[in-house]
């Protein structure tokens, strides 16, 4: 997740196919927070637009929930991207095989 060249949508698509249970859980939680859906998408886009060094710095220095109101509204809004159970590792291994910017991955029901 730090050194990937993939965008949020590529990572979500890869997660959907490599770890479907985690994708489904995240999307259920995402759909349960409609008031912050766009903010969560924007945050993922912002994060993956950062350089790897800036991603590392951000991930090592955020102090949830004090600094970011999104953390208060939905603490798990970035969980699918930061999962430490091998989900992200599997997704980032193949994410570049998916088309970038495919917003349909955010629409799950």
C-alpha positions in Angstrom: 0.0 0.0 0.0 3.0 2.3 0.4 4.9 1.5 -2.7 2.0 0.7 -5.1 1.4 2.6 -8.3 -2.3 1.5 -8.2 -5.2 3.7 -7.4 -7.9 3.1 -4.8 -10.2 1.5 -7.4 -7.6 -0.9 -8.6 -6.9 -2.0 -5.1 -10.6 -2.4 -4.3 -11.1 -4.5 -7.5 -8.1 -6.7 -6.7 -9.4 -7.1 -3.1 -12.8 -8.0 -4.4 -11.3 -10.9 -6.4 -8.5 -12.0 -4.0 -10.2 -11.5 -0.6 -14.0 -11.3 -1.3 -15.1 -11.7 2.3 -13.0 -8.6 3.3 -14.3 -6.6 0.3 -17.9 -7.6 1.2 -17.5 -6.6 4.8 -15.9 -3.3 3.9 -18.7 -2.5 1.4 -21.4 -3.4 3.8 -19.8 -1.0 6.3 -19.3 1.6 3.6 -23.0 1.4 2.7 -23.9 1.7 6.4 -22.2 5.1 6.4 -23.9 7.0 3.5 -23.2 10.3 5.1 -19.4 9.9 4.6 -19.2 7.8 1.5 -17.9 10.6 -0.7 -15.5 11.7 2.0 -14.1 8.1 2.3 -13.7 7.9 -1.5 -12.0 11.3 -1.5 -9.7 10.3 1.3 -8.6 7.1 -0.6 -8.0 9.2 -3.7 -6.0 11.7 -1.7 -3.9 9.0 0.0 -3.0 7.2 -3.2 -2.1 10.5 -4.9 0.6 11.0 -2.3 4.2 9.9 -3.0 5.3 6.7 -1.3 7.3 8.7 1.2 4.3 10.9 2.0 2.1 7.8 2.4 4.6 6.3 4.8 4.8 9.6 6.8 1.0 9.9 7.0 0.5 6.3 8.0 3.1 6.5 10.7 2.0 9.9 12.1 -1.8 10.0 12.1 -3.4 10.0 15.5 -7.0 8.9 15.1 -9.5 10.1 16.0 -8.3 13.5 17.2 -7.1 15.0 14.0 -9.6 13.9 11.3 -13.4 14.2 11.7 -13.8 11.3 9.2 -12.2 9.0 11.8 -14.9 10.0 14.2 -17.7 9.5 11.7 -16.4 6.1 10.5 -13.2 4.8 12.1 -12.9 2.0 9.5 -13.1 4.1 6.4 -9.5 3.1 5.3 -9.5 -0.4 6.8 -9.7 -2.2 3.4 -6.5 -0.3 2.3 -4.6 -0.9 5.5 -5.6 -4.4 6.4 -2.8 -6.4 8.0 -4.1 -9.9 7.4 -2.5 -10.2 4.0 -5.4 -8.7 2.2 -3.5 -5.6 1.0 -0.5 -7.7 0.1 -2.5 -10.0 -2.2 -4.4 -7.1 -3.7 -1.3 -5.0 -4.4 0.4 -8.0 -6.1 -2.2 -7.9 -8.9 -3.9 -4.5 -8.7 -2.1 -3.2 -11.8 -4.0 -5.7 -13.9 -7.2 -3.8 -13.2 -8.3 -0.6 -15.0 -7.6 2.6 -13.0 -10.4 4.9 -12.0 -13.2 2.3 -12.2 -15.7 3.9 -9.8 -18.1 0.9 -10.2 -16.1 -0.9 -7.5 -17.6 1.4 -4.9 -21.1 0.3 -5.8 -21.7 -3.1 -4.2 -25.0 -4.4 -3.0 
